[in-house]
Amino acid sequence: MLLGVLTLLWNTITNYVAKFMDTVYESNYFMALFSCIMATILMAHLKSATVILTEIHKPKRRRSLIDRQPSPINIVSCVAYKTELEESLRWYSYDELPPAVILENNGCTVIMRICCSPEYTPYITGGNLPANYYFMEASFKWSSEHSIDSHNYAMEMQVLHAANISDVPYEYLTVSYMFDLAQQKNYMFDQIINNLASIRTAGSAIELPPFDLATLMWCFGSDYYSYRGTYTNGNFVLPSLWVICSRTFYIAPEQLARFRDICDLSGRNIVWNARQKKPLGDRCVSLNCY
């Protein structure tokens, strides 16, 4: 009896929802209103996630580990320890189109996040990694934080990932891409750069037309540097394994200038937001080859 009542109630609800969605799709006004409501809910959700991460990952809770492995560093290629990989890195779902992409100015940098169901969240595995590492966010530093053989780059894109299990040597993995200046525009940045003016004010965010992350990030499998360090986006600091792509990309001066138009919390332009270099100490930098 109870099962029958619940089934009837569920069917009634789904019918009303279906009729409502039909009305939404048939009306431009309702469609626009519905999209605005969903975008607002999504942004509020992402803001809440940022607050939660800030509280969970306060630097003092991991201070000992963070102090022992500071970032960024200068990578000296000739002394990097060569590590033979059992398999190359494998990237999954980076070519999938996420339902929503959010671009945010937190007053320190530009952060890009996506919203998608867990089974479609992009992740990296293989390459001797102890777990699957799922995409969390991408942030941008201008100029670069890391350098290779004392060469500093115009920009560095840092892509934070988190492990799907807790009992691992490192919970977080950050993939780094370096960008040098060139006269030719890098059109893979269009989705980001064309919308920077909308988040010029600190604390602002915008939903972008969806695009797959593979158009922005090269899914390499081998020949990358790695070391233990720390990641920060200005809101929190996390101990992380750094995976630094050895291939250099490019960005045009006028594209870089758009990032420098972004304002901090005091309303001043963020001309430069990279951390100072730290000594490597007794840590080791590996060059991972397959």
C-alpha distance (Angstrom), angle and dihedral (degrees) to the residues before:
residue distance angle dihedral
M1 . . .
L2 3.80 . .
L3 3.80 90.8 .
G4 3.79 90.6 53.4
V5 3.81 92.3 51.1
L6 3.80 91.6 48.8
T7 3.80 91.4 48.4
L8 3.82 91.0 50.6
L9 3.81 91.1 48.1
W10 3.81 92.3 48.8
N11 3.82 92.3 48.7
T12 3.80 90.7 49.5
I13 3.80 92.5 50.7
T14 3.81 94.1 47.3
N15 3.81 91.1 48.6
Y16 3.80 91.7 52.9
V17 3.82 91.0 46.6
A18 3.80 90.6 49.9
K19 3.83 91.5 50.5
F20 3.80 90.6 47.8
M21 3.82 92.1 51.0
D22 3.82 90.2 48.4
T23 3.80 88.5 54.3
V24 3.80 90.6 48.3
Y25 3.79 93.8 51.3
E26 3.82 92.7 46.9
S27 3.81 94.6 50.1
N28 3.81 122.2 64.4
Y29 3.80 90.1 -159.7
F30 3.80 95.1 53.0
M31 3.81 91.0 41.4
A32 3.81 91.3 55.4
L33 3.81 91.3 45.0
F34 3.81 92.0 48.7
S35 3.83 91.5 48.6
C36 3.82 91.3 50.7
I37 3.80 91.8 49.8
M38 3.81 92.7 48.8
A39 3.82 92.0 46.3
T40 3.82 90.2 50.8
I41 3.81 91.3 50.1
L42 3.80 90.8 47.8
M43 3.82 93.4 50.4
A44 3.80 91.3 47.4
H45 3.81 89.0 50.9
L46 3.80 92.2 51.2
K47 3.82 91.6 46.4
S48 3.80 89.1 52.7
A49 3.79 90.6 50.1
T50 3.81 89.7 53.0
V51 3.81 91.0 52.0
I52 3.81 91.3 48.7
L53 3.80 91.8 49.5
T54 3.80 90.6 47.9
E55 3.81 91.1 53.6
I56 3.80 96.1 42.4
H57 3.78 96.5 45.8
K58 3.80 102.1 42.4
P59 3.81 107.6 158.8
K60 3.82 93.7 -121.4
R61 3.82 90.9 63.6
R62 3.79 91.6 59.6
R63 3.80 98.1 24.7
S64 3.80 96.5 124.8
L65 3.80 94.0 53.6
I66 3.80 93.9 40.3
D67 3.81 92.0 50.9
R68 3.81 91.2 51.6
Q69 3.81 95.3 52.8
P70 3.82 110.2 33.2
S71 3.79 123.9 176.8
P72 2.97 150.9 -107.8
I73 3.80 111.6 42.5
N74 3.77 141.2 173.2
I75 3.79 110.3 -108.1
V76 3.80 114.7 -141.8
S77 3.79 103.9 -157.2
C78 3.81 97.3 -161.4
V79 3.83 93.0 60.2
A80 3.83 97.3 40.8
Y81 3.80 110.9 122.6
K82 3.81 109.8 -116.9
T83 3.81 112.2 -129.9
E84 3.80 121.9 -167.8
L85 3.80 110.4 -139.8
E86 3.78 121.0 -141.1
E87 3.79 87.9 -145.6
S88 3.79 136.9 -0.4
L89 3.80 124.8 -102.3
R90 3.80 113.5 -84.1
W91 3.80 122.9 -152.6
Y92 3.79 121.3 -157.3
S93 3.82 131.3 -166.4
Y94 3.81 93.9 -0.4
D95 3.79 87.6 121.1
E96 3.82 91.7 52.2
L97 3.81 118.4 105.2
P98 3.83 109.1 -119.9
P99 3.82 117.8 -142.5
A100 3.81 91.3 -121.7
V101 3.80 140.5 11.4
I102 3.81 119.9 -160.6
L103 3.81 125.1 -160.6
E104 3.81 117.0 -162.9
N105 3.80 138.8 -177.4
N106 3.82 107.3 -151.2
G107 3.80 93.6 -179.8
C108 3.81 92.8 -98.6
T109 3.78 105.0 55.5
V110 3.80 145.9 -19.8
I111 3.81 113.9 -83.7
M112 3.79 127.1 -166.7
R113 3.81 121.6 -161.3
I114 3.79 134.1 170.0
C115 3.79 134.4 -146.3
C116 3.80 118.7 -141.6
S117 3.78 140.5 131.8
P118 3.83 116.0 -80.7
E119 3.79 94.5 -109.2
Y120 3.82 90.5 58.2
T121 3.82 98.2 42.8
P122 3.83 108.7 123.4
Y123 3.80 114.9 -113.4
I124 3.80 142.8 174.8
T125 3.79 126.3 -135.6
G126 3.82 138.6 157.6
G127 3.79 122.7 49.5
N128 3.83 92.4 100.7
L129 3.82 90.6 -60.5
P130 3.83 112.7 153.2
A131 3.83 94.5 -138.1
N132 3.77 145.6 0.9
Y133 3.81 111.2 -73.4
Y134 3.80 115.6 -150.2
F135 3.79 126.6 -151.0
M136 3.81 114.8 -102.3
E137 3.81 106.9 162.9
A138 3.78 146.3 -34.2
S139 3.80 121.9 -131.5
F140 3.79 131.9 -175.3
K141 3.80 130.7 -134.8
W142 3.78 123.9 -167.2
S143 2.95 116.1 -137.3
S144 3.80 104.8 20.7
E145 3.79 119.8 -90.0
H146 3.80 96.1 -151.9
S147 3.77 124.0 52.9
I148 3.81 130.7 -163.3
D149 3.80 116.7 -141.8
S150 3.83 88.0 -12.7
H151 3.80 91.9 -57.4
N152 3.80 111.8 135.3
Y153 3.79 119.1 -155.5
A154 3.79 131.5 -144.1
M155 3.80 94.3 -118.4
E156 3.78 141.9 3.8
M157 3.80 125.2 -156.2
Q158 3.81 111.7 -154.6
V159 3.81 118.5 -163.6
L160 3.82 115.3 -163.3
H161 3.81 121.1 -151.3
A162 3.82 131.7 -179.3
A163 3.81 128.4 -148.7
N164 3.80 120.0 -112.2
I165 3.82 91.5 -135.0
S166 3.80 131.1 46.5
D167 3.82 103.3 -142.5
V168 3.82 96.9 76.9
P169 3.84 133.9 114.5
Y170 3.82 90.0 -110.6
E171 3.80 127.8 17.9
Y172 3.80 96.5 -160.3
L173 3.77 135.3 48.3
T174 3.81 124.6 -169.4
V175 3.79 121.8 -162.2
S176 3.80 114.4 -154.0
Y177 3.81 129.6 -157.8
M178 3.83 123.1 -170.6
F179 3.80 124.4 -145.7
D180 3.80 126.6 -162.1
L181 3.80 125.0 -164.2
A182 3.80 117.2 -95.8
Q183 3.77 134.6 164.6
Q184 3.79 93.0 -121.0
K185 3.80 117.3 81.0
N186 3.79 119.7 -116.8
Y187 3.79 101.7 -130.7
M188 3.81 93.8 -168.7
F189 3.82 84.9 75.8
D190 3.82 93.1 58.0
Q191 3.81 94.0 97.7
I192 3.81 89.1 56.8
I193 3.81 104.0 33.6
N194 3.81 96.2 45.6
N195 3.82 89.2 60.7
L196 3.82 101.8 40.9
A197 3.80 92.8 97.5
S198 3.82 88.7 63.1
I199 3.82 91.9 60.0
R200 3.80 99.0 38.7
T201 3.81 90.4 120.9
A202 3.81 116.8 76.7
G203 3.80 112.2 -106.3
S204 3.80 94.9 26.7
A205 3.81 125.8 124.9
I206 3.80 136.8 -176.6
E207 3.79 135.6 -165.7
L208 3.81 112.1 -123.5
P209 3.79 128.8 -152.7
P210 3.83 103.7 -90.7
F211 3.80 118.8 -95.1
D212 3.79 131.5 168.1
L213 3.80 116.7 -102.9
A214 3.82 92.2 -128.5
T215 3.82 88.6 74.0
L216 3.81 88.6 61.6
M217 3.81 101.9 33.3
W218 3.79 128.5 50.4
C219 3.81 109.1 -131.7
F220 3.82 98.9 -141.3
G221 3.78 123.9 178.8
S222 3.78 106.5 -163.2
D223 3.82 147.1 4.6
Y224 3.78 97.1 63.5
Y225 3.80 133.7 136.5
S226 3.80 121.7 -122.9
Y227 3.80 137.4 -175.2
R228 3.82 140.4 150.5
G229 3.79 113.9 -93.2
T230 3.80 143.4 121.9
Y231 3.79 135.9 -77.3
T232 3.79 126.0 -151.8
N233 3.79 135.4 173.6
G234 3.80 94.0 -175.9
N235 3.81 94.4 -93.3
F236 3.81 99.2 69.7
V237 3.81 142.5 -2.4
L238 3.80 122.3 -129.4
P239 3.81 132.6 -175.9
S240 3.78 106.4 -119.8
L241 3.77 145.2 170.4
W242 3.79 106.7 -116.8
V243 3.80 118.3 -140.5
I244 3.80 107.4 -169.7
C245 3.78 119.2 -167.2
S246 3.82 111.4 -131.4
R247 3.80 92.3 -150.5
T248 3.81 116.0 91.9
F249 3.80 121.7 -139.3
Y250 3.79 129.1 -167.7
I251 3.78 142.6 -124.8
A252 3.82 129.6 -171.3
P253 3.85 120.4 -117.6
E254 3.82 91.7 -117.0
Q255 3.81 90.0 53.0
L256 3.80 91.8 50.7
A257 3.81 89.5 49.1
R258 3.82 89.6 60.9
F259 3.81 90.0 60.5
R260 3.81 90.2 49.6
D261 3.82 89.1 56.9
I262 3.82 88.7 67.5
C263 3.82 112.1 108.8
D264 3.79 130.8 -136.7
L265 3.80 126.8 -136.9
S266 3.80 91.5 -79.2
G267 3.80 92.3 52.8
R268 3.81 96.2 -107.3
N269 3.80 122.7 131.0
I270 3.82 115.0 -98.1
V271 3.80 97.7 -127.6
W272 3.80 94.0 167.0
N273 3.82 128.9 8.9
A274 3.82 106.0 169.2
R275 3.80 122.5 123.4
Q276 3.80 121.4 -119.9
K277 3.81 118.6 -95.0
K278 3.81 117.5 -95.8
P279 3.82 129.3 -154.9
L280 3.78 116.5 -97.6
G281 3.80 91.9 -135.8
D282 3.80 114.4 -179.9
R283 3.80 93.4 -21.2
C284 3.80 122.9 112.6
V285 3.79 130.2 -131.0
S286 3.81 113.7 -146.7
L287 3.80 128.7 -155.8
N288 3.80 103.2 -149.8
C289 3.81 116.3 -151.5
Y290 3.78 133.3 176.0
